[in-house]
Every structure is written in C-alpha cells, then in structure tokens.
C-alpha cells in the first residue's frame, strides 16, 4: 500500500507565498519522477511542476520564475511565491513508483486547496 499525503495549502493574499509538501510512504522499492498538478473549478487537471530522481525539473510556463519544486528522498516540495488569484486550485501530488523494481505505477495524493484572494 502506497500513500501520498500533501500538506501546506491554505488561504493567502495575492503576492503571498506557501510551501506545499508531499510525503510518499509504504512498500516502495523506488520512486522515479514526482510532481505537482493542479485543478481549478471547471478546468482540467494540469501539470505545474515535476522533478525526476536525477533532479531534472520541468515547469508549466504560467509558473516559471514563481514556483520552485524540490525533492528530498520520498518527499517533494513546491515553493509557491508571488501568488495570483488564477493560481487558486486544488494541488495534487503525483509520483511514479515501483513496488518491485520492475513495473511502475502512478500514484496521486488527495489534494490540498490553495486559495489566493484578498
């Protein structure tokens, strides 16, 4: 059983910052990429940022220069700065995990709400 548990969301004013965290736990053999997605009401879920186990990062154009993804073993972080109202969404953690060193599966967290409003 694998679990991804996010934390760190909340209500913040425009221009503010938050740090989101996601911890993967369970019978994990290895983790490849980890990332963050978000989904606003009425919108499709979209990739925000991702990091490979080698440290290579990828960002959505809309967050470049404002968001920073980092990783420490089984934990992935998303530092979100200069927040805008359009960043309001449920943020989901995602990880590509192998339980046996062979096949790899995608796991999702339960989501954490980020609301940017004055």
N, C-alpha and C positions, 0 to 999 in steps of 0.2 A: 504494500500500500504506500503510495506516494502522496504527499500533500504539499501544496504551495500556499503559504499564508502571507498575505500582504498586510502592511500597516503604514500609517503615516499620512493618510488622506485627511481632508478637512475643509473648512471654510476659510478662505484667505482673500484679502483685498487685492485689486489689480496692482501689479508691480511687486507683489509679495512672493515668498518662497516657501517650498515644502521639500521634505525629503521622504520619498517613498522607499519602503524596504519590502523584500520578499524572501522568505526562507523556504528552501526545499528540504523536506525530511522524508525518511522512510528507507526502504531497502533499495538504495540507489547504488548502482555499480559505477556509473559515470554520468556527467552532465555535459552536453555539448553547448549549444547556444542557450542563452537566457535573454529574455526581453520583456518589454512593456508594450501593451496595446491599450487603446482607449476607445470608448464608445459613448458618444453623446446621444441624447434622446432623439429618436427618429433617424439616426445615422448608422452607417455600417461601422463595424469594429475596424480600427486602423492601426498599423504599426507606428509606434512612437520612436522606439529605440531598441537596439539589440546589441549583445556583446557575445563573442564566441569564447570558447575556453582558452583560446590563444590571445584574447584581449582585443581582437579587432572589433570596432564599433561601427554602427550604422544608425543614422538618424533620419526621421522624416524632415523634409525641407522646412516645415512650419515650426519646428522646434530647434533647429540648428542654432547654436550660439546661446541658447537659453537653458536647455536641458542637458544634463550630463549623466550618462549611465556608467556604472562601475560594478565590479563584482569581486567578491571575496569567497572563494570556495563555493558553498551551496547557497550563498546569499547574493542577491542582486539589488542594487540601489538605483534610484532615479532622483537626482537633484534637479528640482524644477525651480527656475528663477524667472523673474520678470513676467510673472503670470498674467495672462489676459483672460477676459471673460470667455473667449472662444476655446480656452483650454479646459473649460468645465466639462467633465465627463466621468464615467466610471473607468478607472485604470486597472487593467488586468495584467498580472504577471504570467509569463509563459516560459516553459523550459522544455528542451529536447533531452530526454532522459533515457538511459539504458539501464535495465534491471539486471542484465546478464552478460553484457559486453558484446552482444550480437545485435539484436533488434533494438530500435529506438522508437520511443513514443513521445507524443506531445502532451504535456500536462498544463492545466490552467489553474490559477488561483480563483478565489471567489469574488475578487474585485474590491477596490477601495474608492470611495467617492471623493473627487476633488471639485470643489465649487469655488469659482472666482467671481466675487461680487462685492460691490461697495455698499 
